[in-house]
Amino acid sequence: MQVTLRQGETFESLLKRFRSAVAKHGIISDYKRHQSFISKSQKLRAKIQRAQRKRMLKAARRAAA
């Protein structure tokens, strides 16, 4: 990732542009995701739990409406 200093630009605005570019490219989230190893079975379990939670919330919203 490279950000060049524009003419008359302050360091703070340069840093802000750099941070937004890093966030836009998803570098930080990718780094956090790869910090620890997660086995395939753990990924599958988490995916199933997310789907169950989503179904429960959807059913609760239908019941409330």
A tleap script that builds the chain and sets N, CA, C and O, in Angstrom:
source leaprc.protein.ff14SB
mol = sequence {
  NMET GLN VAL THR LEU ARG GLN GLY GLU THR
  PHE GLU SER LEU LEU LYS ARG PHE ARG SER
  ALA VAL ALA LYS HIE GLY ILE ILE SER ASP
  TYR LYS ARG HIE GLN SER PHE ILE SER LYS
  SER GLN LYS LEU ARG ALA LYS ILE GLN ARG
  ALA GLN ARG LYS ARG MET LEU LYS ALA ALA
  ARG ARG ALA ALA CALA
}
set mol.1.N position { 0.858 -1.160 0.000 }
set mol.1.CA position { 0.000 0.000 0.000 }
set mol.1.C position { 0.904 1.224 0.000 }
set mol.1.O position { 1.807 1.337 0.830 }
set mol.2.N position { 0.667 2.115 -0.908 }
set mol.2.CA position { 1.496 3.305 -1.015 }
set mol.2.C position { 0.617 4.533 -1.193 }
set mol.2.O position { -0.285 4.557 -2.031 }
set mol.3.N position { 0.899 5.553 -0.385 }
set mol.3.CA position { 0.191 6.824 -0.477 }
set mol.3.C position { 1.258 7.904 -0.583 }
set mol.3.O position { 2.156 7.994 0.254 }
set mol.4.N position { 1.144 8.721 -1.626 }
set mol.4.CA position { 2.150 9.763 -1.817 }
set mol.4.C position { 1.628 11.086 -1.278 }
set mol.4.O position { 0.432 11.372 -1.323 }
set mol.5.N position { 2.545 11.872 -0.774 }
set mol.5.CA position { 2.213 13.171 -0.200 }
set mol.5.C position { 1.885 14.158 -1.318 }
set mol.5.O position { 2.685 14.363 -2.231 }
set mol.6.N position { 0.715 14.758 -1.238 }
set mol.6.CA position { 0.312 15.758 -2.224 }
set mol.6.C position { 0.875 17.115 -1.827 }
set mol.6.O position { 1.221 17.336 -0.666 }
set mol.7.N position { 0.963 18.000 -2.771 }
set mol.7.CA position { 1.526 19.317 -2.513 }
set mol.7.C position { 0.630 20.069 -1.540 }
set mol.7.O position { -0.575 20.187 -1.762 }
set mol.8.N position { 1.216 20.573 -0.466 }
set mol.8.CA position { 0.489 21.347 0.520 }
set mol.8.C position { -0.357 20.503 1.462 }
set mol.8.O position { -1.154 21.054 2.221 }
set mol.9.N position { -0.207 19.181 1.436 }
set mol.9.CA position { -1.005 18.293 2.279 }
set mol.9.C position { -0.332 18.110 3.636 }
set mol.9.O position { 0.887 17.965 3.718 }
set mol.10.N position { -1.121 18.117 4.678 }
set mol.10.CA position { -0.575 17.920 6.017 }
set mol.10.C position { -0.380 16.421 6.268 }
set mol.10.O position { -0.943 15.569 5.580 }
set mol.11.N position { 0.433 16.141 7.271 }
set mol.11.CA position { 0.690 14.745 7.625 }
set mol.11.C position { -0.592 14.071 8.106 }
set mol.11.O position { -0.814 12.892 7.833 }
set mol.12.N position { -1.425 14.808 8.814 }
set mol.12.CA position { -2.665 14.239 9.343 }
set mol.12.C position { -3.601 13.789 8.215 }
set mol.12.O position { -4.200 12.716 8.290 }
set mol.13.N position { -3.722 14.616 7.171 }
set mol.13.CA position { -4.596 14.239 6.060 }
set mol.13.C position { -3.992 13.074 5.266 }
set mol.13.O position { -4.724 12.228 4.753 }
set mol.14.N position { -2.656 13.031 5.164 }
set mol.14.CA position { -1.988 11.911 4.513 }
set mol.14.C position { -2.258 10.624 5.277 }
set mol.14.O position { -2.564 9.591 4.682 }
set mol.15.N position { -2.143 10.693 6.588 }
set mol.15.CA position { -2.398 9.526 7.433 }
set mol.15.C position { -3.853 9.079 7.323 }
set mol.15.O position { -4.138 7.882 7.303 }
set mol.16.N position { -4.769 10.038 7.251 }
set mol.16.CA position { -6.183 9.729 7.101 }
set mol.16.C position { -6.446 9.016 5.773 }
set mol.16.O position { -7.204 8.048 5.728 }
set mol.17.N position { -5.825 9.490 4.698 }
set mol.17.CA position { -5.975 8.842 3.392 }
set mol.17.C position { -5.408 7.422 3.417 }
set mol.17.O position { -5.991 6.504 2.840 }
set mol.18.N position { -4.263 7.249 4.093 }
set mol.18.CA position { -3.646 5.927 4.203 }
set mol.18.C position { -4.561 4.967 4.958 }
set mol.18.O position { -4.779 3.837 4.521 }
set mol.19.N position { -5.093 5.417 6.084 }
set mol.19.CA position { -5.975 4.560 6.882 }
set mol.19.C position { -7.230 4.182 6.103 }
set mol.19.O position { -7.674 3.035 6.164 }
set mol.20.N position { -7.800 5.127 5.377 }
set mol.20.CA position { -9.012 4.821 4.606 }
set mol.20.C position { -8.694 3.856 3.470 }
set mol.20.O position { -9.512 2.994 3.147 }
set mol.21.N position { -7.519 3.987 2.861 }
set mol.21.CA position { -7.129 3.064 1.787 }
set mol.21.C position { -6.927 1.656 2.332 }
set mol.21.O position { -7.319 0.677 1.697 }
set mol.22.N position { -6.314 1.556 3.513 }
set mol.22.CA position { -6.109 0.251 4.153 }
set mol.22.C position { -7.450 -0.377 4.495 }
set mol.22.O position { -7.645 -1.574 4.285 }
set mol.23.N position { -8.372 0.415 5.017 }
set mol.23.CA position { -9.701 -0.094 5.364 }
set mol.23.C position { -10.460 -0.520 4.108 }
set mol.23.O position { -11.147 -1.542 4.111 }
set mol.24.N position { -10.338 0.256 3.047 }
set mol.24.CA position { -11.045 -0.042 1.802 }
set mol.24.C position { -10.577 -1.363 1.204 }
set mol.24.O position { -11.382 -2.118 0.658 }
set mol.25.N position { -9.291 -1.643 1.303 }
set mol.25.CA position { -8.738 -2.869 0.740 }
set mol.25.C position { -8.904 -4.064 1.674 }
set mol.25.O position { -8.625 -5.195 1.277 }
set mol.26.N position { -9.352 -3.833 2.903 }
set mol.26.CA position { -9.600 -4.930 3.836 }
set mol.26.C position { -8.348 -5.570 4.386 }
set mol.26.O position { -8.361 -6.751 4.732 }
set mol.27.N position { -7.278 -4.827 4.475 }
set mol.27.CA position { -6.001 -5.380 4.926 }
set mol.27.C position { -6.051 -5.735 6.404 }
set mol.27.O position { -5.570 -6.797 6.797 }
set mol.28.N position { -6.621 -4.871 7.224 }
set mol.28.CA position { -6.665 -5.116 8.668 }
set mol.28.C position { -7.544 -6.316 8.990 }
set mol.28.O position { -7.156 -7.165 9.792 }
set mol.29.N position { -8.722 -6.401 8.375 }
set mol.29.CA position { -9.607 -7.541 8.649 }
set mol.29.C position { -8.979 -8.841 8.180 }
set mol.29.O position { -9.138 -9.874 8.830 }
set mol.30.N position { -8.267 -8.804 7.058 }
set mol.30.CA position { -7.575 -9.990 6.565 }
set mol.30.C position { -6.479 -10.410 7.538 }
set mol.30.O position { -6.306 -11.599 7.807 }
set mol.31.N position { -5.749 -9.447 8.058 }
set mol.31.CA position { -4.693 -9.729 9.028 }
set mol.31.C position { -5.267 -10.371 10.290 }
set mol.31.O position { -4.730 -11.357 10.794 }
set mol.32.N position { -6.363 -9.803 10.795 }
set mol.32.CA position { -6.989 -10.345 12.001 }
set mol.32.C position { -7.502 -11.754 11.771 }
set mol.32.O position { -7.407 -12.609 12.652 }
set mol.33.N position { -8.048 -11.998 10.579 }
set mol.33.CA position { -8.589 -13.317 10.272 }
set mol.33.C position { -7.491 -14.373 10.219 }
set mol.33.O position { -7.739 -15.532 10.552 }
set mol.34.N position { -6.284 -13.997 9.807 }
set mol.34.CA position { -5.186 -14.944 9.684 }
set mol.34.C position { -4.286 -14.996 10.917 }
set mol.34.O position { -3.242 -15.648 10.881 }
set mol.35.N position { -4.657 -14.335 11.989 }
set mol.35.CA position { -3.807 -14.333 13.176 }
set mol.35.C position { -3.760 -15.682 13.864 }
set mol.35.O position { -2.733 -16.049 14.434 }
set mol.36.N position { -4.850 -16.422 13.822 }
set mol.36.CA position { -4.860 -17.742 14.448 }
set mol.36.C position { -5.476 -18.735 13.485 }
set mol.36.O position { -6.334 -18.393 12.671 }
set mol.37.N position { -5.018 -19.976 13.595 }
set mol.37.CA position { -5.504 -21.021 12.704 }
set mol.37.C position { -6.867 -21.499 13.165 }
set mol.37.O position { -7.082 -21.734 14.354 }
set mol.38.N position { -7.791 -21.644 12.219 }
set mol.38.CA position { -9.119 -22.170 12.500 }
set mol.38.C position { -9.329 -23.359 11.571 }
set mol.38.O position { -9.247 -23.230 10.349 }
set mol.39.N position { -9.600 -24.516 12.164 }
set mol.39.CA position { -9.761 -25.722 11.357 }
set mol.39.C position { -11.057 -25.652 10.553 }
set mol.39.O position { -11.930 -24.828 10.826 }
set mol.40.N position { -11.165 -26.521 9.569 }
set mol.40.CA position { -12.348 -26.537 8.716 }
set mol.40.C position { -13.592 -26.873 9.520 }
set mol.40.O position { -14.660 -26.309 9.282 }
set mol.41.N position { -13.458 -27.790 10.472 }
set mol.41.CA position { -14.627 -28.165 11.274 }
set mol.41.C position { -15.095 -26.998 12.142 }
set mol.41.O position { -16.298 -26.821 12.338 }
set mol.42.N position { -14.164 -26.203 12.663 }
set mol.42.CA position { -14.533 -25.035 13.450 }
set mol.42.C position { -15.215 -23.985 12.576 }
set mol.42.O position { -16.178 -23.349 13.005 }
set mol.43.N position { -14.714 -23.801 11.347 }
set mol.43.CA position { -15.335 -22.855 10.421 }
set mol.43.C position { -16.754 -23.304 10.088 }
set mol.43.O position { -17.676 -22.489 10.053 }
set mol.44.N position { -16.926 -24.608 9.843 }
set mol.44.CA position { -18.242 -25.145 9.518 }
set mol.44.C position { -19.198 -24.978 10.693 }
set mol.44.O position { -20.356 -24.604 10.506 }
set mol.45.N position { -18.711 -25.257 11.912 }
set mol.45.CA position { -19.540 -25.111 13.109 }
set mol.45.C position { -19.990 -23.661 13.272 }
set mol.45.O position { -21.152 -23.403 13.585 }
set mol.46.N position { -19.083 -22.723 13.063 }
set mol.46.CA position { -19.419 -21.307 13.186 }
set mol.46.C position { -20.437 -20.902 12.117 }
set mol.46.O position { -21.347 -20.118 12.384 }
set mol.47.N position { -20.279 -21.435 10.924 }
set mol.47.CA position { -21.208 -21.121 9.831 }
set mol.47.C position { -22.605 -21.636 10.160 }
set mol.47.O position { -23.596 -20.944 9.926 }
set mol.48.N position { -22.684 -22.838 10.697 }
set mol.48.CA position { -23.972 -23.421 11.072 }
set mol.48.C position { -24.612 -22.611 12.192 }
set mol.48.O position { -25.818 -22.363 12.165 }
set mol.49.N position { -23.823 -22.198 13.169 }
set mol.49.CA position { -24.358 -21.399 14.278 }
set mol.49.C position { -24.873 -20.050 13.789 }
set mol.49.O position { -25.912 -19.582 14.255 }
set mol.50.N position { -24.160 -19.418 12.856 }
set mol.50.CA position { -24.626 -18.150 12.290 }
set mol.50.C position { -25.957 -18.337 11.567 }
set mol.50.O position { -26.858 -17.505 11.680 }
set mol.51.N position { -26.072 -19.441 10.820 }
set mol.51.CA position { -27.315 -19.710 10.096 }
set mol.51.C position { -28.467 -19.953 11.064 }
set mol.51.O position { -29.578 -19.476 10.830 }
set mol.52.N position { -28.223 -20.684 12.142 }
set mol.52.CA position { -29.264 -20.932 13.143 }
set mol.52.C position { -29.715 -19.628 13.790 }
set mol.52.O position { -30.912 -19.393 13.962 }
set mol.53.N position { -28.750 -18.783 14.148 }
set mol.53.CA position { -29.065 -17.498 14.766 }
set mol.53.C position { -29.897 -16.641 13.816 }
set mol.53.O position { -30.844 -15.975 14.234 }
set mol.54.N position { -29.534 -16.664 12.538 }
set mol.54.CA position { -30.255 -15.889 11.539 }
set mol.54.C position { -31.692 -16.392 11.394 }
set mol.54.O position { -32.626 -15.595 11.305 }
set mol.55.N position { -31.868 -17.726 11.372 }
set mol.55.CA position { -33.215 -18.295 11.281 }
set mol.55.C position { -34.054 -17.926 12.494 }
set mol.55.O position { -35.232 -17.594 12.358 }
set mol.56.N position { -33.455 -17.981 13.684 }
set mol.56.CA position { -34.176 -17.653 14.914 }
set mol.56.C position { -34.624 -16.186 14.904 }
set mol.56.O position { -35.761 -15.884 15.266 }
set mol.57.N position { -33.740 -15.284 14.494 }
set mol.57.CA position { -34.084 -13.865 14.436 }
set mol.57.C position { -35.185 -13.611 13.413 }
set mol.57.O position { -36.093 -12.813 13.647 }
set mol.58.N position { -35.093 -14.292 12.286 }
set mol.58.CA position { -36.105 -14.121 11.248 }
set mol.58.C position { -37.471 -14.609 11.746 }
set mol.58.O position { -38.491 -13.968 11.492 }
set mol.59.N position { -37.486 -15.736 12.450 }
set mol.59.CA position { -38.724 -16.281 12.975 }
set mol.59.C position { -39.298 -15.363 14.058 }
set mol.59.O position { -40.512 -15.179 14.139 }
set mol.60.N position { -38.425 -14.791 14.885 }
set mol.60.CA position { -38.880 -13.886 15.939 }
set mol.60.C position { -39.482 -12.617 15.338 }
set mol.60.O position { -40.472 -12.096 15.852 }
set mol.61.N position { -38.896 -12.125 14.266 }
set mol.61.CA position { -39.432 -10.929 13.607 }
set mol.61.C position { -40.799 -11.211 12.997 }
set mol.61.O position { -41.698 -10.372 13.051 }
set mol.62.N position { -40.947 -12.407 12.411 }
set mol.62.CA position { -42.241 -12.779 11.826 }
set mol.62.C position { -43.307 -12.893 12.908 }
set mol.62.O position { -44.444 -12.463 12.715 }
set mol.63.N position { -42.932 -13.477 14.053 }
set mol.63.CA position { -43.881 -13.659 15.153 }
set mol.63.C position { -44.304 -12.314 15.737 }
set mol.63.O position { -45.452 -12.146 16.149 }
set mol.64.N position { -43.382 -11.361 15.772 }
set mol.64.CA position { -43.675 -10.048 16.348 }
set mol.64.C position { -44.559 -9.217 15.412 }
set mol.64.O position { -45.321 -8.363 15.865 }
set mol.65.N position { -44.454 -9.469 14.140 }
set mol.65.CA position { -45.207 -8.656 13.166 }
set mol.65.C position { -46.623 -9.107 12.980 }
set mol.65.O position { -47.362 -8.514 12.194 }
savepdb mol mol.pdb
quit
